[in-house]
């Protein structure tokens, strides 16, 4: 193709003018300079064609790298094409040969004006270059124009001497070809693909890198097939013209430049990652910056490398990235530069870069990301960098990144001690991520390695936690016992394993009985042998078995907390004390213990107390009626219609594989949204979510969540019992007391088999009693309620006693029943945190009793209080029950909402929704055309109605519409 692009018209016009001058009898050298691929040959061919069209004879020579070995190879190629001198040869005398060649040129010029076209003169042999220079000095007396192209580009290697450096400027015209401007390149692309979208054109322009050679090669490849996008790799292009053009460009640039170009491409392989460009990670005080690292890799002069980066950016091969550092203009160009570079060489470049960055003070994570792309280093600094980077990632909540760094660290040679710690951390992260099956095998390997006793215990506890989480509690306890038997000289570590065994045994009924029997027998012989944590677990067991009061249990756990505890057993002590405090209605103290326990947890070290603490946190929220917090992991969009319900059903709350989160300690509650192992059943988080959805007036979503689990396949653990109770609540609310009774009685049967009889864990008896009443069996209801009251008085907290009194009063009826519900209300009024939903239920029960007794005025006051209390908690179902009881009692007005989201005016709701979406007061004012002060006033009123103090609580406080 000899079409001259717009950028080359000036050079073409100059050639035409000098050719005309030569035809008048006076020649000159026209030296066309330009970078590789800018179209020097195209312009030269156009000039030759134009000269021939004007009657000039054209003699051509195209230089090649092999010409250097043969003297006068270029001149012989140039003049040997004339038939009259076909036998032209040279001898060993350069001066004599040059003179003869000059006479040949003069004789030929006497016949016709000449255009001597010499392409790529920088590759010509030295005698030919000297002959061309000397001839130029005499061309002004001949009708000859010497048209020469010369590569002129900044290279990393030492710059070559140009052809005209000894010639007078009067003898030479030396234009330089500029790279294609984006507009001109885009015009070429559109000429080839008129219908191409703008993004496709732009990608072609970037991959063309300002070079007509590369752009035309790319368009040739793209024309061979339907490409909706410009590929990022050469493997996707056929027949490969573009990759060949890039290889030719690299060969033309010289070995030093090619080495730097390939090094940059190899390093830029990691530039698409989240951490950004490798060059951006160098410290600001590094004077050489990216050029210094590239120079180290390529063994080049840093100053020359810096110059090449600048020049290549000017040509369009490189472009400044978002960080300001040069990157290849398109991934395809980068891939083409790397074509043919062995993978081992790339990995070696990344290894060398990592070490260079480390020595230059680059951030730890940046060095680690470079190591991810390298082969094992075999030096001590590499695993240290990778583990430090993992720790930084965990600090920022990026557990997946941390696991990637630790996996790479495993490739490095290291001691058994260090490998054991690494396997324990990595196995813990992989198990928690749930997307990898490698967690348990890694933890198993960690337990088998010889290491420090504390590290072996940590590995065993992590493996036991993972096995129990997979429903293999027996195997978990066996692992702990196997390590226990090897630690006779470390009683503190033995106690840690015993505490872990007791906690993990909660996942299996038979194992739990066995472990606690052993723990109890050991404590009877010597309390010191089980330690404070073991004693606290026995207090917890006694509380669930109905063998101790809340007051006594709290006295004992507080005393145990005051004793010195070793670091490995302290989490068990604190977490167990938190659970007991929550049952004892000491919610503030329980919350403090939960936070203390979570603060000591490591996300890279699997521990059974992590999930236990999060479950206790959820139990605290449930006790307070904090449904917004319990439902924080559920879809927030309201389900006002069938389509919205369908969307909600596909959300995380409906996922039967969901498990409580085991993430970093910054989590709030166990999540009902994290997918676990397929064998996992419903969790405590799911049970709370079902009840919260029922209480907040969203039974359809609660039904979908409950139906998502096949309880026949669920593990036989305490969480299944909780879920049975929650499903019973759902069924009772749906008007199916028979099915609800089945769930409550099954929950009770399973709890009793586990020696869990206290209603502090699950008040299944009072729930079943209410179902018996609904089914017309008051005698059975009375027996259940009396049994629960007896057990509640053993534990003796307002919540358990008040709940049992309220149901017993309803079952008893008459004046005695009214006295019992009145007592329930009185007890619950004194409960911490306002009595929660239990107080509202007791008020409804008492109000109904007053109505039945004919005391309608007192009944209305009681029921209105119940409605208001339920409204403050966001308990729509309870509020509806209270309002229904009011209507049954003859009340004409059941009252309107004064608190909660229902109490918001239309204007307040608009403002609150915008604030919950992250808008500032100023932005809200501008959107609604209100003064900022007006916005603030509405928000203050809304906060009061919603019962919140902070802006970040708005989203949870805005109740979605009921199903």
N, C-alpha and C positions, 0 to 999 in steps of 0.2 A: 504494500500500500504506500503510495507516495503523496497522499493528501496531507497538506501542511496544516496543523492545528493553528488556531488564532495566535497563540503565544509565539509561534515561529515565523510569523509573516515578516517581522523586521529583519530577521536573519536571511530569509529567502530574498527579500528585496535587495539586501546588501550583496548577496551573491550575484543577482541579476545585474546590478550596477557595475560590479567589478568585471563581470564577463563582458559587458558592453565596452568598458574601458580597454580591456585586453584586445577586443576586436579592432579597436582604434590603434593598437600597436604598443600599448604600455600595460604590462601585467603587474600583479601584486599577489601576496599571500593573504588568503582569507582563512583565518584559523577559528573554527567554530568549536567553542568549549561548552561543556555541559556535563552534568552528572550522568551516571549509568541509567539508561532507560528513559532519558528525557527527550529522545527523538533526534539525536545528531545525525544518524544514518538516514532517517527519513528526509531531513532537510537537505542533506548532501545529494541524495538521489533526485530530489526535486530540482536542485540546482543543475545537476548534470543533464537531466531531461530538458530543462529550459535552454541550456547552452547548445545542446544538440539541435533543438528546434530552430536555433538562430544560426545554424551552419557551422558551429564549432565542432572540432573533433574532440571526443572525450576519451581519455585514458584513465583506467581505474586500477587501484590497488587497495586491498583490504588486509590490514595487518593482523597477525595472530601471534599468540605467545611463543609459538615455535620458531618464529622468524629470527629471533635473536641469535641463533646459532649459525646462521648463514649470512655472510657479509653481502650487503646490497640486495637482500632478498626482496625488500619492498620496491626498490627502484627497478629491479629486473622484472618484477610482476607488473610494474607500471608501464615500462617501455617495451617489454617483451611482447606486448600484445600488438605491436605494429608489425604488419607482415614483412615490411622491408628489412626489419632488424630482428627476425625471428631467431637468428643464430647468435644473438648478443650474449657475451660472456664476460667475466672479469678475471683478472689474474690476482696474484698475491699482493701487488703493489696498490695500496688504497688510493694514493694520489693519482697514479696513472689511470686506474680504473675510473675514478671520479671524473677525470678530464675527458676520458673517452665517452662516458655517459652524458656529460654536458654537451659534447659535440653532437651526439645522437639527438639530444633534445633540441638543439639549435637547428639541426637539419630538418627535423620533423616540424618544428614551428615555422620554418620557412615555407612549408607546403600549405599550412592551414592554421588559423588560430586554434589554440589548445585550451582545454580545461583538464587539468590533472586532478583527479579526485582520489584522495588518500584518506581512507577511513581508519580510525583508531590508531593514529600515528604514535601514540604513547607505547604501542606494542611493537613498533618498528625496530629493526636492528640498528645498532649505533652508527655504522657507516652510512646507512640510508638516511638517518636523521641528520648527520653532518652534511650529506650531499644536498638534502632539501633546504637546509639553512643557508648553505653557500649559494645555491641556485637562486634563492629568494633575493639575494643581494643584487642579482643581475636581471631579474624579471622585468624591471621597468623599461628594458630595452627590447623586450620580446612580446609578441601577442599571446602571452600565456598567463592564465590565472591558475594559481595553485590553491585548490580548495581542499582543506584539511580539517578533519575532526579530531578532537583530543579530549580524552576524559579529564574533567576538572572537578574533583570532588574531595572534600576533606576526609582523609583516611586516618586510621589509627597509626599505621606504619609511617615511616619517614616520608615526607612529600617528595615526589619525583620532580626532576627539572623539566620545565616546560619547553616545547620546541622553540618558542620565540624569545626565550629569555635573553639571548645575546643580540637580537635584532633591534634595529631602530624602529620606533613606533610608526615612522613614516612608511615603512615597508610592509606593515602588517595591519590588517583589519581583524579585530578579534572580538566578535560578539559572543555572549554567553547565553545559553538557553535556560530559561527559568522553568521550574516545575509547573505542571498544569494547575491553574487556579481551580478552586472548587466549582465555580460556575462553568468553566470550560469542560471540566471532567464530567459534570452532570449533563451537559449538552451531548457529549459523546455517548453517555449511558442511555439517554432518552432517544438518541438516534437509533440505537440498537434495540431498545425496548420502549416504544412510544407509550405503552399502556402501564408502565411500571409505576407503582406507588412511590410516594416521596421517600418513605423509610427505606425502601429497597434501593432507590437511587443513591441515597445518602450512604448506605452500607457499601455499595459499589465504589463510591468516591473514596471512602476511607480505606477500603482494601486496596484500591489502586494507588494510594500513597503518593499522588502527584506525579506518577510515572505513566506516560502513554504506553510504555511497554507492558507494565503490570496490568494496567486497566484493560488493554485490548486482550491480553491473555486471559484475564478473568472473564471478560464478556464472551470470549470464544468458548470457554468451559461452560458458562451458564447457558449459552445457546444450545448446548448439547442435550439439555433436559429441562423439564419444568421445575424450576426452583422458586418456591414462594418466598423464601428468605435466602439471604446470602449465607452459605454454610460457615461454621466456625472452624472447621477442620478440612484439610486437603483431601482426606479420605472420602469425603462426600462429593468431591468434584471429579468429573470425568470429561475429557481424557487426561487431565493433569497438566494442561498448558501453563496454568498459573504457577504451580509448584516448580515447574521447570524454569520458568522465567525468574523466579526468586532465587533459585539455585545459581542461575547464570549471573544474576546481579551480585550474589555473594562471592562467586569466583572472581568476578571483575574487580571487586573491592580489595582483594588481597587477603592473605591469611590472617593478619592481625585484626583487620576490621571484621572479617567473618567470625573470628573467635569471640570478639566482644559482642557482636550482634547475636550470636547464638547464646552466649552467656546471659545477655539481657532477656532473650526469649525464654530461656529455661527458668530464670528467676521470676519472670512475669507470669509463669504458670500458676503461681500462688496468688497473683494479684487480684483475681476475681473473688477471693475469699472475703469473709465478713470483716477480717482485720484490715483490709485495704492493701495498698501497695507495699512491697517489701522495702522500697526506698523511703517510704514515709516513716518507717520505724527507726531510722537512724537518728541518733541524738542531734539536737540542734547545733551543738558545738563542733560537730564533725565538719571540718573545713572542706574535705574532699567530697563528702556526701556519697551519692550513688556511684559517682565516677570512681571513687576510691575502692569500693567493693568490686566493681566490674574490673578494674585494673588489676586487683589482687587475683581475681579468678583467671583472667586472660594473660597475666604476666606482661601487662602493657604499662605505658607511661600514663599516670593518672591525668596529667594535663592534656595529653592527646585524646584520651577517652572522653574527658569533659568537652573538648572541642567537637568530637564526633557526635556526641549527644545533642549539642546545640545545632550542628549542621544538619543532622538527620531530622531534627524537629522542623527546621526551616524548609527542608525538602518535602516534608509531609509523611515520611516514613514513621516518625514518632509524633505523638501528640501529648500535651500535658494532661495527666490524669486529674481526677478531683483533688488529689493531694498536691498538684503542681509539679510532680515529677514526671519525666518522660516515660510513656508507655507506647507499645506498638499501636498504630492507628486503628487496627482491626484484629480481632482474634485469629482470623484466617491468615493474615500476614505473619503473625507470630508463629502460627503452626507451620506455615510454609518455611520459615527460617529454621525451625527445628527439624524439618523433614530430613531423615537420614542421620540425625544425631542419635546414637544409641541411648537406650534408657539408662544404662549404667552410667554413662557420661553425664546425663542430666542429673541423676541422683548425686553423683559426685560433686556437681556444681552446687547443688543445694546444701550439701554437707559443708563444703568450703565456705559458702555464704553464711551459713549459720555460725561457723566459728569466727569468721571475720566480723559479723554483726555483734557477737558476744564480746569480742575484744574491743570493739568500738563503743560498747556501752548501750547497745540497743535494748529495748524492753524485753523482758523475759519471754512473754508470750509470742512476740514477733520471732525471736530466735527459735522457739519451740515449733512454730508453724513451719519454719523452714526445715526443721528436722523431720517433720511429717513427710516430706517429699524426698528424704535422703535414705540411704542404706544405713544400717547400724554403724555408729561411729567408733565404738570400742574404747571410748575414753570416759572417765568418771564424770566429766562435766555434763555429758548429754542426758543421762537419766535424771540428774539433779535439775537441769533446766526444765525438762518435761514435767517432772513432778511439781516443781514450783509453779509452772504455768497452769497445771491442773488445779492447784490450790487457789490461784487467782481467779480461774474460771468459776470455781465453786463459790468463792466469795461474792461473785457477781450473779450467782444463780444460774450459771450455764453448765448444768451437770453433763449434758451431752458433749460439750466441748472438752470438759475435764476427762471424760471417759476416752475420748479420742487420743488425748495426750498420754494417758496412762497405758493405753494399748500399745502405743509406739514405744513407750519406755520399756515395756516387756521385751522388746526386740534387742535391747542392749544387755550385754553381759553384766551380771552383778551377783553379789553374795546371796546365799539362801535367806539370810535375815531380811535383806532389803527386798528380795523378790517376794517373800511372804507378805510383807506389809503392802507391797504394790498390788499383789493379787487380791488381798482382802479389800483394799480400797476400790479397785476396779470391779471386782465381783459384786460389791455392794451397790455401786452405781449402775451396773448393768442389770442387776435384779430389779432395782427400783425403777429403771427406765421401762421395763416390761416389754421392750421391743427386741430384746436380745435373750437368747436361751443360754448364753455363755456364763451367766452369773453364778449359778450353782456349781458347774464344773470348776470354775476359777477358785471359788471359795473352798471346794473340796481339795484342790491342789494345795492351797494355802495351808490348810489344816495338816496336811501330810508332810509339809516341809519342816525340817528342824529349824527352830528359831528361838528367840527369847521367850520365856514363859508367858509374859504379858501379851506378846504378839500372837502366840498360839491361842490364848484365851479369846482375844479379840476376833481372831479368825473363826474359832469354834462358835462363838456367840453369833457372829454374822451368818455362818452357814446354818446354824440352828434356826435363826429367824427366817431365813429364806425357805428352809424345808417346811417349817410350820406354816408359812404363808402359802405353800403349795398343798396344804392339807396333809402333810406328813409329820405330824407332831411326834409320833413314836420314833421315827428316824431322827428327828431333831434332838430329842432327849438322849437317844443312844449316842449321838455324836458328842454331846456335852459330857456324858458319863465316860466315854472313852478317853477324852482329854483329862477329865477329872482324875482318873486313876493314875495319871502320869505326873501329878503335881503334889505329891505327898509333902514336899518341903515348902509348899506355898499355900498355907491355909486361907489366906485372903483371896487368892485366885480360885481356890476350890469353892469358897462361899459365893463368888461371882457366878460360877457355873451352876451352882445350886439355885440361886435366885433366878437365873435365866431359865432353868428347867421348869421352875414353878410357874413362871409367867407364860412360857410357851405351851405348857400343858393345858392352858385354857382352851386350846384349839381342839382338844379331844377329851371326851368325857372319861373314858377308862384311864387314860394316861394321867389326867388331872387327879383322880382319886388316888392313884398309886403314888404320885409325886408328893401330894400334900400329906398323905399318911406317913411317908418316910420323913418329910420335913418336920411334921409334928412330933414323931417319935424322937428324932434327933434333938429337937429343941427341948424336949422334956429331960433328956439326959444332960444336955449342956446348951444353954441359950447362946453362949459365946461361939459355939461351933457353927451355928447358922448365921450369926452376925445380925446387925441392926436391920439390914434389908430383908433377911429371911424372917425375922420376927415381925416386921411390918407386913409381909405377905401373909403370915399366919393371922394377924389382926384382920386383914382384909377378908381372909377365908372365914373367920369367925363371924364377921359382919354379914356376909352373904348367907351363912348357915343359920342366922338368927340366934346366935349364942352370945352376943354382946350388945351393949347400948352404944349410941353415938357418942355420948359423953365419955364413956370409958375408952372407946376406940380412939377418940381424938387425944385423950390424955396420954395414951400409950404411944401413939405415933409422934406426938410432939416431943415426948421424952426421947424417943429413938432419933428424931431429927437433931436433937441437941447433942447426941453422942458423936465422937469423931468417926468419920467414915472414909474408907479408902476410895480413890477416884473411880475404880471399876465397879464397885457396888453402889455408890451413891445414886446413880440414875434410877436403880430399882427402888431404893428407899424413897426418893423424892416423888417418883411417879406413883408409887403405891400410896403414899401419904396424900397425894393430890386426889386420887380416886376416893379414898375414905373421907376426906374433907368435903368433897362434892356430895357424897351420900349423906353426910352429916349436916347438910345445908349451910356449911361454912364456905359459901361460894367465893367470897373475896379471897380467903386464905387459899382455897383450892386453885383459884386462878393464878395467884402468885407462885404457887408451887409448880403449876404447869409451865409458866414462863421460865422459871428457874431451871426446870428439867429440860425444856427445849433449848435453852441457851447453851446447855452442855452437850447437846447432840451434834454429831458431825454428819453431814450429808454423804460423806464418802465412807462411812462406817455403819453398816447395817446393824440395827439394835432393836430388840423387841419393844423397848420403852418408847421409841419414837412414835409408833402408831398408838400405843397405849395412852400417851400424853395427848395426842391429837383427839383421840376418842373421848378422853376426859374433858377436853376443851369443848367438844360438841355437846357432851352431857350437861355441862354448865350452861351453855347457851339454851339448851332445851329446858332446863330448870327455870331459867329466867323468861322463857317464852320469847326468846330472841329469834323469831322465825326468819327474819331477813338474813341473819348471819348463817343460819342453818341451810338456807336455800341459795347462798352466795354462789355455789358452783353450778346451779341449775340455770337453764335458759331464762333470760330476764324479760323477753318479749311477752306481752300479755296475750292470752289465748281467748280472744273475744269471739272468734268464729271457728268454723271447722278447718279452714285453711291454716289459721294460726295454730290450732291444736295439732294439725298434722306436722307443722314445722317443729313444734315443741316436742312431738313424739320422736322426732329424729335427732333431737339434741342429746347432749351427753347424759342428761338425767335418765333417759330411757335406755341406756346402754347396759345390757345385762352383764357385760364383762367388767363393768367399772369397779374400781377398788379405791380404798382410801389412799390419799397421797402419802408418799414416804419421802417427800422432797426435803429441801432445806428448811431450817428451823423458822424461816420467815413466813411459812404457810400459816393460814388462819385456822382452818378446820379440815378434817379429812374430806377429801373431795369425792363426790359421787360421779366424777367425770373422767377418771383416769383408767384406761383399759389395762387390765392385768392378764394374768394367765387364764386361759379359757376355762379351767376347772374351778375358778373362784366363784363363790356364791355371793349372796347379798351381804352387805356390811352394816356396821353400826351407823355409818353415814347414810346409807340408803334407808334404814329404818327411821331415822330422824327426819329424813326428807319426806318420806311418805306421810308421817304424822303432821309435819309442818304444812304440807300441801293440803291435807284435809282441814286442818285448823284455819288456814287462810282462805278457805273457800275455793280450792281448785281440785275437786275430787277426780275429774277426768284425767288430769295429769298424774295424780297419785295412783289411779287405777292402771295407767300405762306403765308406770314405773314398777308397780307391784307385779304386774303380769309379765314383766320382762325376764323374770327368773323362774327356772324350773327347780323348785325346792326339793324335788326328789333326787336331784344330782348335787345338791349343795353340801359342802363339808359339814360334818357334825360338830359345830362349834357354837360358842355363846352368841355369836353374831346372828346365826340362823334363828336362835330363840328370840332375840330382839326383833328380828324382821317378822316373825310369826305374830308377835304382839302388835307390831305396827299394821300388819295386814288386817288383823282383827279390828283395830280401830277404824280402818278404812271401811271394812265391811259393815261394821255397826253403824257408821255414819251414813252408809248407803242404804240403810233399812233392811239389812240382811242379818238379823241377830243369830240365826241358826249357824250360818257359815262363820260369823265372827266368834261364836262360842266355841266352835271346833278349833279355831286358831288359838284362842286363849287357853283352852284346856290342853292342847298339844304343847304350847309354850310352857305351861305349868308342869306337865309331865316330864318334859325334857329338863327343865330347871331342877326339879326335885331329884331327878336321877343324878344330877351333878352336885347334889347337896347344897343347892342354892334355893333357900326357902324364904328368905327375907324379901318383903315387898320393896325394899330399897333399890333392888336391881330392876325388877319388872313387876308392876302391880297387877298381875294377871287375874288374881282372885276377884278384886273389885270390878274389873272389866267384865269378867265372866258373870259376876252377880248381876250386873246391869242387863246382860243378855238374858239371863234366866228370868228376870222380871219382865222383860219385853216378851218372852215366850210363855208367860203365865205360870211360872214356877217359883213363887215367892219363898217357899221353904228352902229350896236349894240355894236361892240367892242369899237368904239370911245366913245359911251355914257358911257360905264362902266369905261373906262380908265379916262375919264374926271371927273367922279364922284369920283373915288378914288384919283385923284390928288387934287381935292378940299378938301377932307377930310384929305389927307396927309399934305397939307399946313397948316391946322389948328394945327396939332400936330407938324409939321415943324422939322423933323429930317432928316438928309441926307439919311438914309436907306429907309424910307417910301416915301419921295419925289422923290429920285432918281429912285426907282423901278417904281413908277407911271409915271414919265417922260419917262423912257425907253420904256414902253409898249405903252404909248400914242404916242410917236414918231413913233413907228412901225405902229400903227393903222392909223396915220395921213398921213405918207408917204411924198414924195416930199421934197422940200427944207425945209419946215416948220418942217416936221418930222425929218430931219437931224439935224436941230437946237435943237429940243427937246432931241434927243438922245445924242447930244454933251453936252447939259446942264446936262443930267443925269450922264454922265461920270464925268463931272467936280464936280458935287455935291457929288458923291460917292467917288471920290478921296480924298475928305476932311473928309470922315467919319472915326470915330474911328475904330481901328483894321482893317484898309485897305479896308473897304467896303464889305467884305465877298463875297459871291457868287453873290450878287446883282451887284457889279462892273463888274464881268466877264460877266454877262448877258447883262448889258448895253453896254459893249465894243463890244460884238457880234452884238447887235442890231445896234450900230453905224457903225460897220464895214460893215454890210450888206447894210446899207443905203449908205455908201460911194461907195461900189461896184456898187450899182444901179445907182449912180450918175456919174459913170465913173471914179471915183478917186481911181483907183486900188492900187496905191502905198501906199496911206494913209490908204486904207482899210486893206492892208496886215499888216502894222505896228500895226494897231488897233487890228486886229484879232490875231496876234501873241502875243500881250500883253495879250489878253483875254485867250489864251491857256496857257500861262505861269502862269498867275494868278490862273486859275482853277487847274493847275497841282500842284501848291504849296498847295492848299487846299485839294488836293486829289479828286477833283470833276471831275471824269472821263467823265460824261455825258456832262458837260459844255465844257470840253476840246475837246471832240469829235465834238460838235457843232461848236466850233471855227475852228477846223481843216477842217470840212466839208465846212464851209463858205470860208475858204482859197482856197480849191480846186475849189469851184464854181467860185471863183474870178480869177482863172487861175494860182494860185501859184503852182510851181512845187514841192516845198518841204515845208511841213507843220511844220518841225522841230522835233527834238527828245527830249525826256525828259531830262531836266537838273536838275530837282529836283523831289522829291518823290521817292517812292520805284522803279519805273520804270527806274530811272536814275542810279541805282546801277549796277556795273559790276557784272559778275558772281562770281568773287572772293570776292567782297565786300558783296554780298548777303549771301554767305556761312558763312562768318565770323559773319555777323549781326544775322543770324538765330541761330547760336550757342550761341552768346552772349544773345539773347533774351530768350534762353532756360536755362540761368543761368550759363553758362560756364565762367570761368575766362579767362583773356587774356593768362595766362600761359597754361591753359588746351587747349584753342583753338590753340595755337601755336604747342602744342604737337600733337594734332589730325591732323592738316593740314601740319605739318612739316615746320612751319614758325617761324621766330624769333619773340620774343615778341614785339620788336619795330615795326616790319612789321604789326603785328596785330593792334597795337595802331594807326599806320598811316592810315590803312584802316578804322578803326572805326571813326577816326576824320573826314575823308572824307565822310563817310556814315552819320554821324551826321549832317554835313552841308547840304547834299543833302536831308535828311529827315526832316530838319528843327526842330531838337530836341536838347536837351542839356544833357539829363540824360539817363542812361542805361535802367532804368525802363520804358522809353517811347518807347523802340524799338518794343515791341510786337504790340502796337496799330499802330505804324507808318508803319509796314510792311503790305502793302495792299494785301489782297487775290486776286487771279485772278478773273476777271469779270465772270459773268454767261455766 
